[in-house]
Amino acid sequence: MEKTLKQLAQEAGVSIATVSKVVNGRDEHISEATRKRIRELVESSGYRPNAIAKGLKEKKTNTIGFVLPDISNPFFPEIARGIEDEAKKYGFAVVFCNTDNDVVREESCISFLRSKMVDGLIFTQTTRESVFSKELIGNIPVVVVDRGIDTNSKNIGKIYVNCMGAIYDATCRLIKQGCEKIAFISANLGKERDYRYEGYEKALKQYKRTVDSAMIFKNDYNEETGYQGIQKICRICRIDGLVCGNDLIATGAIQALSEGGWKIPEDIKIVGLDDVMFAKYLSPPLTTIAQPAYEMGKEAAKMLIRHITNGEPLYSKELPYEMRVRSSG
Amino acid sequence: MEKTLKQLAQEAGVSIATVSKVVNGRDEHISEATRKRIRELVESSGYRPNAIAKGLKEKKTNTIGFVLPDISNPFFPEIARGIEDEAKKYGFAVVFCNTDNDVVREESCISFLRSKMVDGLIFTQTTRESVFSKELIGNIPVVVVDRGIDTNSKNIGKIYVNCMGAIYDATCRLIKQGCEKIAFISANLGKERDYRYEGYEKALKQYKRTVDSAMIFKNDYNEETGYQGIQKICRICRIDGLVCGNDLIATGAIQALSEGGWKIPEDIKIVGLDDVMFAKYLSPPLTTIAQPAYEMGKEAAKMLIRHITNGEPLYSKELPYEMRVRSSG
């Protein structure tokens, strides 16, 4: 028969709490010698921390799901890292699931994570209200990160950055630097409210500029969109400024402009959004609005786990953005 | 009382397998109408796919752990994506845990994931044999990805790229382009065998060059190491070629060289390793050896899950690398 934690603690001459910490991997503050001794004892005794049986009893798995478009898009790993670092403090594990912003995959992810009995979900950038429907989500608490749309559903917390303000600031910066014809390239959000576009439009209107649809291109949050957008816009218009919905778009736009022989920032000034890790290594280094991705992940995990474990209420929290001025605009 | 899958299938007029697929999120090939109908029925019935109880019965959680240094290092998200895409096909979830290559955090991750009853583990780039010890790992099957060191442990599969060959090819390329003084900047692996360094040394010796320790700098696989390495080496030596242990190092080196007024590739030619997504956007675009990170993740997950579910043997598999010639060298 397997030994109990109590028996193991007696044999090791330590407290039950210490044995528990070691078997549950929350042992960073326990000395290496003690850790090693307890591990050997646990191993030889055949003791297994049975999370499954524990979960069945408590109806909890101490696991949260992280639903995101694509972990290989450089904005999301920072959020993921923040979530995991915070979750670990509370002894929670994080399961991730990529959706590619595809409706069917998104619904499958949710069903899949529910079948794994996650205690809560963190979403990034889903573009639909419908995923929060009762039949899909059930009663699982949800925190959304980096998601612009409004929702009236209860049981949903929010961590976000004011993207309208960020893009408004980016556009104003270009106007103040003397740009006359400022283009906008971003993702096509369909029926969803597009806060980034609204920020661009607000700045233009405030400075009495006309909004020209020939200088606007929307597709996805990726490099191809930036590349195609520049090709399309520059065929028709002579622009001298460009506001991008994220840094990947800016990256593709810079590529297309460089190939076309344009000089940045002399001919065209560019501002991005996110400050992904390589933004400073682009040529020229990208002026962009930094979102605190790591902090967003941490805050989301903290809110969700405190709700799960202590019943603390979910809430909305805005985190600040910050302009990083480099050479592109 | 909750309804059974069978009752639900009868009510929905579909097979039990179809209901099962929907509740377990493996429903991408089922029509939207059917999916919606089943979800509504399942929700109104109060049925819950109880993975916990199922796991207790089968002693399986259909979950694998992914232990990695840092998801925000751009090489790893591609591996993570490959793992998750493949795992999802088999109905397996992926829990990830970042170690920062820190020994204590690494051991904590393993204990933590074991406490979550993962059915198997995928490791990337751990630098120690000791993590595969019996008392730490127990009988959990392991697949290592992108890890150079040899191990004699059973129950360990391997997916790897021949990094010695890759760095050998990179060095030979610079020699053939006329570089006389080729430096090497990489991570310091301590007591572990350094295949990358061996590839560099092998190429120099084959072409009768002397290996000069003043042209070698080792610290971490990050940009700072590249930056510091260049500062240190260029204070003493006049180099005309540089081989980097990964693309982050090359990124930092390019930064330091540009600030120092060196021209790439005219003054110094540079080759990296990995082909991270932004390598082509560096200035100049980086010549590098591509590792198939996504495929490595997929292959590792496939091997591990087939071992867990069908008892298929673990094995070692080498995946091919590929030189991506751009402007830096």
Chai-1 contact restraints between the chains, C-beta under 6 A:
chainA,res_idxA,chainB,res_idxB,connection_type,confidence,min_distance_angstrom,max_distance_angstrom,comment,restraint_id
A,N24,B,S115,contact,1.0,0.0,6.0,A-B,restraint_1
A,G25,B,S108,contact,1.0,0.0,6.0,A-B,restraint_2
A,G25,B,S111,contact,1.0,0.0,6.0,A-B,restraint_3
A,G25,B,F112,contact,1.0,0.0,6.0,A-B,restraint_4
A,G25,B,S115,contact,1.0,0.0,6.0,A-B,restraint_5
A,D27,B,S108,contact,1.0,0.0,6.0,A-B,restraint_6
A,E28,B,V104,contact,1.0,0.0,6.0,A-B,restraint_7
A,E28,B,S108,contact,1.0,0.0,6.0,A-B,restraint_8
A,R39,B,E135,contact,1.0,0.0,6.0,A-B,restraint_9
A,E40,B,E135,contact,1.0,0.0,6.0,A-B,restraint_10
A,E43,B,E135,contact,1.0,0.0,6.0,A-B,restraint_11
A,P49,B,S115,contact,1.0,0.0,6.0,A-B,restraint_12
A,A51,B,S115,contact,1.0,0.0,6.0,A-B,restraint_13
A,A51,B,K116,contact,1.0,0.0,6.0,A-B,restraint_14
A,A51,B,M117,contact,1.0,0.0,6.0,A-B,restraint_15
A,I52,B,I52,contact,1.0,0.0,6.0,A-B,restraint_16
A,I52,B,G55,contact,1.0,0.0,6.0,A-B,restraint_17
A,I52,B,L56,contact,1.0,0.0,6.0,A-B,restraint_18
A,I52,B,M117,contact,1.0,0.0,6.0,A-B,restraint_19
A,A53,B,L56,contact,1.0,0.0,6.0,A-B,restraint_20
A,G55,B,I52,contact,1.0,0.0,6.0,A-B,restraint_21
A,L56,B,I52,contact,1.0,0.0,6.0,A-B,restraint_22
A,L56,B,A53,contact,1.0,0.0,6.0,A-B,restraint_23
A,L56,B,L56,contact,1.0,0.0,6.0,A-B,restraint_24
A,I71,B,P77,contact,1.0,0.0,6.0,A-B,restraint_25
A,I71,B,A80,contact,1.0,0.0,6.0,A-B,restraint_26
A,I71,B,R81,contact,1.0,0.0,6.0,A-B,restraint_27
A,S72,B,P77,contact,1.0,0.0,6.0,A-B,restraint_28
A,S72,B,E78,contact,1.0,0.0,6.0,A-B,restraint_29
A,S72,B,R81,contact,1.0,0.0,6.0,A-B,restraint_30
A,P77,B,I71,contact,1.0,0.0,6.0,A-B,restraint_31
A,P77,B,S72,contact,1.0,0.0,6.0,A-B,restraint_32
A,P77,B,P77,contact,1.0,0.0,6.0,A-B,restraint_33
A,E78,B,S72,contact,1.0,0.0,6.0,A-B,restraint_34
A,A80,B,I71,contact,1.0,0.0,6.0,A-B,restraint_35
A,R81,B,I71,contact,1.0,0.0,6.0,A-B,restraint_36
A,R81,B,S72,contact,1.0,0.0,6.0,A-B,restraint_37
A,E84,B,N98,contact,1.0,0.0,6.0,A-B,restraint_38
A,A93,B,V95,contact,1.0,0.0,6.0,A-B,restraint_39
A,A93,B,K116,contact,1.0,0.0,6.0,A-B,restraint_40
A,V95,B,A93,contact,1.0,0.0,6.0,A-B,restraint_41
A,V95,B,V95,contact,1.0,0.0,6.0,A-B,restraint_42
A,N98,B,E84,contact,1.0,0.0,6.0,A-B,restraint_43
A,V104,B,E28,contact,1.0,0.0,6.0,A-B,restraint_44
A,S108,B,G25,contact,1.0,0.0,6.0,A-B,restraint_45
A,S108,B,D27,contact,1.0,0.0,6.0,A-B,restraint_46
A,S108,B,E28,contact,1.0,0.0,6.0,A-B,restraint_47
A,S111,B,G25,contact,1.0,0.0,6.0,A-B,restraint_48
A,F112,B,G25,contact,1.0,0.0,6.0,A-B,restraint_49
A,S115,B,N24,contact,1.0,0.0,6.0,A-B,restraint_50
A,S115,B,G25,contact,1.0,0.0,6.0,A-B,restraint_51
A,S115,B,P49,contact,1.0,0.0,6.0,A-B,restraint_52
A,S115,B,A51,contact,1.0,0.0,6.0,A-B,restraint_53
A,K116,B,A51,contact,1.0,0.0,6.0,A-B,restraint_54
A,K116,B,A93,contact,1.0,0.0,6.0,A-B,restraint_55
A,M117,B,A51,contact,1.0,0.0,6.0,A-B,restraint_56
A,M117,B,I52,contact,1.0,0.0,6.0,A-B,restraint_57
A,E135,B,R39,contact,1.0,0.0,6.0,A-B,restraint_58
A,E135,B,E40,contact,1.0,0.0,6.0,A-B,restraint_59
A,E135,B,E43,contact,1.0,0.0,6.0,A-B,restraint_60
A,T251,B,Y281,contact,1.0,0.0,6.0,A-B,restraint_61
A,F278,B,F278,contact,1.0,0.0,6.0,A-B,restraint_62
A,Y281,B,T251,contact,1.0,0.0,6.0,A-B,restraint_63
A,Y281,B,L282,contact,1.0,0.0,6.0,A-B,restraint_64
A,L282,B,Y281,contact,1.0,0.0,6.0,A-B,restraint_65
A,S283,B,S283,contact,1.0,0.0,6.0,A-B,restraint_66
